[in-house]
Amino acid sequence: MTDIAATPRPDGGLAALVRHARYVIGENPVTGFAFALFVLIVLAAVLGPHIVPYDPLASDTAQALKPPNAHHWFGTDQLGRDVFSRVIVATRLDFFIAVASVALVFVVGGFAGVAAGFFGDWTDRIVGRVADTIMAFPLFVLAMGIVAALGNTVQNIVLATAIVNFPLYARIARAEANIRREAGFVEAARLSGNSDWRILAFQILPNVFPILVVQMSLTMGYAILNAAGLSFIGLGVRPPTPEWGIMVAEGATFMVSGEWWNAFFPGMALMVAVFCFNLLGDGLRDMVDPRRRT
Amino acid sequence: MLTMIAKRMAMAIPSLIGVVVVTFFLTRALPGDPAAYFAGPAATPAAIEQVRVKLGLDRPLVEQFGRYVIDLAHGNLGDSLTTGQPVLTELRTRLPASAELTLLGLLVSILIAVPLGIVAATRPNSLIDHACRVVSTAGVSLPVFFTGLILVYVFYYLLGWAPAPLGRLDVFYDTPPQVTGFYLIDSLLARQPEVFVASLKQLILPALTLGIFSLAPIARMTRAAMLAVLSSDFVRAARASGLSPFTVIVSYAFRNAMLPVITTLGMVFSFLLGANVLVEKVFAWPGIGSYAVEALLASDFAPVQGFVLTMAVMYVALNLLIDVLYGLIDPRVRLEA
């Protein structure tokens, strides 16, 4: 039960996976904690707008810039909006940006990488050249340039975040596909008359899949930071939309005059989310590939 | 050694070509018509047509690319729409501010991360090892602009130790006569110790912010590399020969562990150059990052393009430098070349 990707599962895949997951979580309580945190974030993203005590956009100037108190747990901002409600409601948008960009690069980067590793030759050269060119830029700077050129929208933030992550996925998928292209089960499939594309889809992809899923959770944290950084400098999300990066940017002015809660709570939310994804990624990697455990 | 450097420089050429092609296509990709975009919102159709001809946008794409490359070779990055100044001049005057901040940030990060990693590796699973792991995980999870703001709040607002986060030098002081563009060095050259202290005070918080952000990869890599080296045979032999633990760790183990650490510096620079933009915004630092951000918000594209190009070229050059440094430290790399 060391390598679930390669060993056959006689008693049903799902049951074994759940048992293994329970074992790993029991072994490493930090992963369990991260998973609980993840569930909480998903709940906030799904239910957010329905459970918050105040309308995140409703201003109340009589209550402007009040420190945290019994009514406003995280205080109120310069327009008297409830910071707690805004932080919770923002979860959905930040989570959406991260999931969408990671899913996009998972499909495109994963497929390009697998094709490069499996076919080799010019496919490999093209994918490698594209990845190298992206890697020649400092990643955040490239993301800035892309959003500036394509236009200042949330879709373009998603696209830019996906593009800067492309080399990572393509390289991992390429390496994993490359070591399997001559493997026994691939040879067997080829001898029984399967076409290249069929082998790619049914033999190679399922084997590379778990490794890429781990990469997904490891890059989720980076995707959130990237998107929040872009909106912090004024790209993508526009006020008054609640979003963590832009809330920190708006609260920044008040930090020097002592109204810390405006920037502090959205910043903490960002940190907790990124921390959670990083821990979860480490845990998932242990589950899929115990050899790389640190 | 020289052949190795020449070979490595030749390898950087495809990267540079890629960078130029990408920045060229980023201008092509402007939403809507680039000519209308550069002519401004109030332009008449005739004026837009004039801009189109002036910018050469009516020519075939290949010819446009050729012109773009020729302009670049002449150092022409276009003019900023908002200030009317050539982009290259502005980037050149602002670059030292960014470079001083980034390099000091890297220095802070190395000074904290390397000893931390070494100590953590010599005492695995001790309190300090766990502390190292927590600090480095927290470091990557903290958004860099948030760290900066927290530092400002604590050290400027609460404690009053740091000056206001507004630029490179307090308004009471004159800028030192420019030699290198680094205020710390220029003030020393001009024998103005009070200016040195004042500019150092402005630098500490932003440099610390960058340092905390880039701490994690360096500390982790130092720890891992030291752990691997410390369990190797030559370290055992050195220990068995009765050398002091300090000599074993510093001159036997650490010199070998440095190699993977230097390799990670490439990735660290990618993070640092990006994070620099955010830190410059938090501390109102007059560098190229804040120049690009201002231009972005004004939809002024030429400075942004120049900025992306400058950063990418610097990054390629830094990676080149790291590889050369690697060859200098490790003779084996030289032999392979």
Interface residues (C-beta under 8 A of the other chain):
Chain A: R129 D132 T133 A136 F137 P138 L139 F140 V141 L142 M144 G145 I146 A148 A149 L150 G151 G221 L225 A228 G229 F232 I233 G234 L235 G245 V248 A249 G251 A252 M255 V256 S257 G258 W260 A263 F264 G267 L270 M271 V274 F275 N278 L279 T294
Chain B: P14 S15 L16 G18 V19 V21 V22 T23 L26 T27 A29 L30 P31 T137 A138 V140 S141 L142 P143 V144 F145 F146 L149 I150 V152 Y153 Y156 Y157 A164 P165 A224 F269 S270 F271 L272 L273 G274 A275 V277 L278 K281 V282 A292 V293 L296 L297 F301 V304 Q305 F307 V308 M311 A312 Y315 V316
